[in-house]
């Protein structure tokens, strides 16, 4: 647990980017039923936190060598990717989940030079599905993807397996275990809620059926 890891978790809690709903769990796009939802889009409304994330990404990006282009995953990764690209003075593009229905029908938006080495920015990693789709699209278009960075990860084993299968390195500013630790210490959640949230993270796909 690093200082930036703890700091980002604390900031997410302070601005209520973390939502709990134990009685009526959230349903994610993946179909997972969850008692917790991390809405990193909220961070964009807070200039100081937005700046911390940008600078945190710049520091974390040192783990990735020789990238010369930043690409965001639409839609949540676009703003943070653009901020980082501006900070590092690098070109920027973004990848849609599906091609536009009109105009040029692009899936990748922006100009990417031939031979570019791309660092992909996402706001959140759950199973890693949307990030890896973007990575695959970039690779299919002949670009080299150096890795993926995100603000937060739920630390699912499935995400680790998916990134390993895709042969893609990833890193995040903060993570689920740090979030629970900081939330418990700040009395944001009770001991009972910590137990529920810990149980969910061990088996997010089967948790709802076991408990409801």
C-alpha positions, 0 to 999 in steps of 0.5 A: 500500500503506497501513499498515492494508493491510500491518498486516491482511496481517501479522495474517492471516499471524501467526494462520495465517488464510492456508492454502497447499496446492500439492500438493492445491489447495483447491476454492472454492464457485465451482469455482476450484482454488486453492493458497491459502485465506484464512480470515478467520473465524479473526480473530474468535478474536483480540480485538485483531485483531478490534478492529483490523478493526472500527476499520479498517472504521470508517476505511475507511467514510469513503470511503462517504457518507451510509450509515445502516445496516450489513448483513452477508453471511451467514455470514462477514460477519455478525459483522464487520458487527455489530461495525461497526454497534455501533461506529458505533451504527447498525442492523444486518441480514444477508442470507442466500444463500437464504431459510429453509425454515421460519418466515417464510422470510426472506432478509433478517434484521432490520428495515431502515427505509424509505429506508435507505442500506446499507453491506454488509460481507463478509469476503472478495471473490474473484469478488464473486458472494456480495456482489453477490447480497446487494446485488441482494437489498437493491435488489430490496427497495427499499433503496439500497446505498451500497457493499461493504466486505470484509477482503480481496480476491484482486484478480481482474479478474472481481471488478472487472468484476462490481462495475462491472457491478452499479454498486456501489462496493467497498473492502477493508482488504487485498489479495492483492498486499500479502499476497504482499509481506508473506508473502515478506518474513516468509519465510512463503513461498519465492520459488518459492511466490511465483512459483506464487501470482503465476501463479495470480492471473493466471488462477485459472480456467485455472491448475489445468489448466495445472499438474496 
